[in-house]
Amino acid sequence: MMSSMAGAGAPAGAGAPVGADLTDSGASGSSNQSTLANGVNGCQNVFAPKKILILNKMTRLEFERRTHATLTEQQLQRLLKKRGSDYKRLQERHDQHNAFLKVIEDELRYIITTIINIIK
């Protein structure tokens, strides 16, 4: 999944662990945790949090689903089309948002991570 994401507009190094040397393609045999602790190229890693809080913004599709909770997915599609919104595009953006959130979670997997969904 990561390799397909990197080619689909993901940030450079999206598949590499945080703090990893992106120029070294060889296997070093060290774990991602030691890379995080030791930094890159012998430099001390300044950013070494013990806990992380990720704020997850609600996508437009999630907002529409909550606003019109009584509608079926097909009814919601028709309503959005009537308003001039492209349901397929909203679904693509929703999926992309969640995929990038997953990348962030995976990159920070060695740090205690809490995800909070923002609801407006």
C-alpha positions as CSV (number, residue, x, y, z in Angstrom):
1,M,0.0,0.0,0.0
2,M,2.8,2.4,0.8
3,S,4.5,1.9,-2.5
4,S,1.3,2.7,-4.4
5,M,0.7,5.7,-2.3
6,A,4.2,7.1,-2.9
7,G,3.5,7.2,-6.6
8,A,0.0,8.7,-6.1
9,G,1.0,12.2,-4.9
10,A,2.2,11.2,-1.5
11,P,5.0,13.3,0.1
12,A,8.5,12.3,-0.7
13,G,9.6,9.6,1.6
14,A,6.1,8.7,2.6
15,G,7.0,5.0,2.9
16,A,10.1,5.6,5.0
17,P,10.1,5.9,8.8
18,V,10.3,9.3,10.4
19,G,13.9,10.3,10.7
20,A,15.1,7.7,8.2
21,D,17.8,8.4,5.7
22,L,15.9,8.6,2.5
23,T,19.1,8.5,0.4
24,D,20.3,5.1,1.7
25,S,18.6,2.3,-0.2
26,G,20.6,-0.5,1.4
27,A,19.4,-2.5,4.4
28,S,21.2,-1.4,7.5
29,G,19.8,-4.1,9.7
30,S,18.8,-1.6,12.4
31,S,15.2,-1.2,13.5
32,N,13.1,1.9,12.9
33,Q,13.2,2.6,16.6
34,S,17.0,2.9,16.7
35,T,16.8,5.2,13.6
36,L,14.4,7.4,15.4
37,A,16.5,7.5,18.5
38,N,19.9,8.0,16.8
39,G,18.8,10.4,14.1
40,V,20.1,10.5,10.5
41,N,23.7,10.4,9.4
42,G,25.0,10.4,13.0
43,C,23.1,13.6,13.9
44,Q,21.1,13.6,17.1
45,N,17.4,13.6,16.5
46,V,16.0,16.8,18.2
47,F,12.3,15.9,17.7
48,A,11.8,12.8,19.8
49,P,8.3,13.0,21.3
50,K,7.0,10.2,23.6
51,K,3.3,10.8,22.8
52,I,1.6,12.3,19.8
53,L,-2.0,13.6,19.3
54,I,-3.3,13.6,15.7
55,L,-6.3,15.9,15.0
56,N,-8.3,14.4,12.2
57,K,-10.5,16.8,10.3
58,M,-13.9,15.6,9.1
59,T,-14.1,15.2,5.3
60,R,-16.9,16.8,3.4
61,L,-18.4,13.4,2.7
62,E,-18.4,12.5,6.4
63,F,-20.1,15.9,7.1
64,E,-22.8,15.2,4.5
65,R,-23.4,11.7,5.8
66,R,-23.8,13.0,9.4
67,T,-26.0,15.9,8.3
68,H,-28.3,13.6,6.3
69,A,-28.0,10.5,8.5
70,T,-31.5,9.3,7.6
71,L,-30.7,9.1,3.9
72,T,-29.4,5.9,2.2
73,E,-26.1,6.2,0.3
74,Q,-28.0,6.4,-3.1
75,Q,-30.3,9.1,-1.8
76,L,-27.3,11.1,-0.6
77,Q,-25.7,10.7,-4.0
78,R,-28.9,12.1,-5.6
79,L,-29.1,15.0,-3.2
80,L,-25.4,15.9,-3.7
81,K,-25.8,15.7,-7.5
82,K,-28.9,18.0,-7.3
83,R,-26.7,20.5,-5.4
84,G,-24.0,20.3,-8.0
85,S,-21.5,18.3,-6.0
86,D,-19.7,15.3,-7.4
87,Y,-20.2,12.4,-5.1
88,K,-17.5,10.3,-6.8
89,R,-14.9,13.1,-6.3
90,L,-16.0,13.5,-2.6
91,Q,-15.5,9.8,-2.1
92,E,-12.0,9.9,-3.8
93,R,-11.0,12.8,-1.5
94,H,-12.4,11.0,1.5
95,D,-10.4,7.9,0.7
96,Q,-7.3,9.9,0.0
97,H,-7.6,11.7,3.3
98,N,-8.0,8.4,5.2
99,A,-5.0,6.9,3.3
100,F,-2.8,9.8,4.2
101,L,-3.9,9.5,7.8
102,K,-2.9,5.8,7.7
103,V,0.5,6.8,6.4
104,I,1.0,9.2,9.3
105,E,-0.2,6.6,11.8
106,D,2.3,4.1,10.3
107,E,5.2,6.5,10.4
108,L,4.5,7.3,14.0
109,R,3.8,3.7,15.1
110,Y,6.6,3.6,17.6
111,I,5.2,6.6,19.5
112,I,2.0,6.4,21.5
113,T,-0.5,8.0,19.2
114,T,-4.0,9.2,19.8
115,I,-6.3,10.3,17.0
116,I,-9.0,12.8,17.6
117,N,-11.7,13.4,15.0
118,I,-12.6,17.1,14.7
119,I,-16.4,17.6,14.4
120,K,-17.7,21.0,13.5
